[in-house]
Amino acid sequence: MLDATGMRALKDLNKQCLKNKTQLLLSGIHVQPFFSMEKAGFLDDMGRDNFHNTIDESLKRAHEILALKNH
């Protein structure tokens, strides 16, 4: 379950990542927290392409982000 305090913490973490020019990637999110994030607009704020079903998918995305930064 993701309550308002947890949602606020995620939003704050994402803001800190953006401030530090890093990217937050999440994987393995269960249905209820995912719907809470969607309802709060967090999926769009963070970028839907930064949510993944598995850690392997998140790692692939991390490599893509690094490749873009290095070019």
CYANA upper distance limits for C-alpha pairs under 8 A (distance plus 0.5 A):
  1 MET  CA     32 GLN  CA      6.75
  1 MET  CA     33 PRO  CA      6.27
  2 LEU  CA      6 GLY  CA      6.17
  2 LEU  CA      7 MET  CA      7.03
  2 LEU  CA     32 GLN  CA      7.85
  2 LEU  CA     33 PRO  CA      5.58
  2 LEU  CA     36 SER  CA      7.33
  3 ASP  CA      7 MET  CA      6.72
  4 ALA  CA      8 ARG  CA      6.59
  5 THR  CA      9 ALA  CA      6.72
  6 GLY  CA     10 LEU  CA      6.77
  7 MET  CA     11 LYS  CA      6.72
  7 MET  CA     37 MET  CA      7.65
  8 ARG  CA     12 ASP  CA      6.59
  9 ALA  CA     13 LEU  CA      6.57
 10 LEU  CA     14 ASN  CA      6.61
 11 LYS  CA     15 LYS  CA      6.69
 11 LYS  CA     42 PHE  CA      7.69
 12 ASP  CA     16 GLN  CA      6.67
 13 LEU  CA     17 CYS  CA      6.67
 14 ASN  CA     18 LEU  CA      6.72
 14 ASN  CA     23 GLN  CA      8.25
 14 ASN  CA     24 LEU  CA      6.69
 14 ASN  CA     46 MET  CA      7.47
 15 LYS  CA     19 LYS  CA      6.62
 16 GLN  CA     20 ASN  CA      6.68
 17 CYS  CA     21 LYS  CA      6.55
 17 CYS  CA     22 THR  CA      5.36
 17 CYS  CA     23 GLN  CA      6.36
 17 CYS  CA     24 LEU  CA      6.92
 18 LEU  CA     22 THR  CA      6.17
 18 LEU  CA     23 GLN  CA      7.07
 24 LEU  CA     46 MET  CA      8.11
 24 LEU  CA     50 ASN  CA      7.62
 25 LEU  CA     50 ASN  CA      5.47
 25 LEU  CA     51 PHE  CA      6.59
 25 LEU  CA     52 HIS  CA      8.30
 25 LEU  CA     58 SER  CA      6.75
 25 LEU  CA     62 ALA  CA      8.28
 26 LEU  CA     50 ASN  CA      6.92
 26 LEU  CA     51 PHE  CA      5.48
 26 LEU  CA     52 HIS  CA      6.70
 26 LEU  CA     58 SER  CA      7.39
 27 SER  CA     51 PHE  CA      6.21
 27 SER  CA     52 HIS  CA      4.96
 27 SER  CA     53 ASN  CA      5.73
 27 SER  CA     54 THR  CA      5.80
 27 SER  CA     55 ILE  CA      6.15
 27 SER  CA     57 GLU  CA      8.30
 27 SER  CA     58 SER  CA      6.83
 28 GLY  CA     52 HIS  CA      7.02
 28 GLY  CA     53 ASN  CA      5.32
 28 GLY  CA     54 THR  CA      5.98
 28 GLY  CA     55 ILE  CA      7.75
 29 ILE  CA     33 PRO  CA      7.16
 29 ILE  CA     34 PHE  CA      6.55
 29 ILE  CA     52 HIS  CA      8.35
 29 ILE  CA     53 ASN  CA      7.59
 30 HIS  CA     34 PHE  CA      6.61
 31 VAL  CA     35 PHE  CA      6.70
 32 GLN  CA     36 SER  CA      6.74
 33 PRO  CA     37 MET  CA      6.61
 34 PHE  CA     38 GLU  CA      6.67
 35 PHE  CA     39 LYS  CA      6.53
 36 SER  CA     40 ALA  CA      6.67
 37 MET  CA     41 GLY  CA      6.76
 37 MET  CA     42 PHE  CA      5.54
 37 MET  CA     43 LEU  CA      6.53
 38 GLU  CA     42 PHE  CA      6.32
 38 GLU  CA     43 LEU  CA      5.83
 38 GLU  CA     44 ASP  CA      8.16
 41 GLY  CA     45 ASP  CA      6.78
 42 PHE  CA     46 MET  CA      6.38
 43 LEU  CA     47 GLY  CA      6.17
 43 LEU  CA     48 ARG  CA      5.79
 43 LEU  CA     51 PHE  CA      8.48
 44 ASP  CA     48 ARG  CA      6.42
 46 MET  CA     50 ASN  CA      7.48
 47 GLY  CA     51 PHE  CA      8.26
 50 ASN  CA     58 SER  CA      7.85
 50 ASN  CA     61 ARG  CA      7.87
 51 PHE  CA     58 SER  CA      7.89
 52 HIS  CA     57 GLU  CA      6.34
 52 HIS  CA     58 SER  CA      6.30
 53 ASN  CA     57 GLU  CA      7.38
 54 THR  CA     58 SER  CA      7.06
 55 ILE  CA     59 LEU  CA      6.60
 56 ASP  CA     60 LYS  CA      6.71
 57 GLU  CA     61 ARG  CA      6.77
 58 SER  CA     62 ALA  CA      6.64
 59 LEU  CA     63 HIS  CA      6.77
 60 LYS  CA     64 GLU  CA      6.86
 61 ARG  CA     65 ILE  CA      6.73
 62 ALA  CA     66 LEU  CA      6.72
 63 HIS  CA     67 ALA  CA      6.58
 64 GLU  CA     68 LEU  CA      6.80
 65 ILE  CA     69 LYS  CA      6.84
 66 LEU  CA     70 ASN  CA      6.70
 67 ALA  CA     71 HIS  CA      7.10
